[in-house]
């Protein structure tokens, strides 16, 4: 990993973080056209930062931490503001946020108590994140683009997100349970 702080890839990730409040304001102000444009810009910056980091060999420790944080903050913000505007159920927003908070809390305990590195994302976790991204985009897109097919797709994605959130949460709990016997005591 390179030691460069202000790599192009990291700047794109920081730009994505900077877009989050504007996205929230757009949704809360029911400017779904702007919200959709900001989501698409965030998606492009997410893809580009990864491509640039690989092609320019600009992998940094900062980027490795910031990129998933930017993704989670954008998604969490999306679920909260869309629930505030009644575009999606609060139960789903709480489920998504609860799972993420629980995973982060457990990972912190594992790192702080046992000095172990947190686990890598699983296939279930990646599928869950993809479903969450598509669900947020679909919920916003339904407000901008007409069509019953899009409403149907949005509803399907919300159910898929709920199912994958539960499934991936159970899978992470199982993985953590398998790790516990290996965690050395700090006594």
Secondary structure, DSSP 8 states (H G I E B T S, - for coil): ----SS-HHHHHHHHHHHHHHHHHHHHHTT-HHHHHHHHHHHHHHHHHHHHHHHHTT---HHHHHHHHHHHHHHHHHHHHHHHHTTSS-HHHHHHHHHHHHHHHHHHHHHHHHH--------HHHHHHHHHHHHHHHHHHHHHHS--HHHHHHHHHHHHHHHHHHHHHHHHHHHHHHHHHTT-----
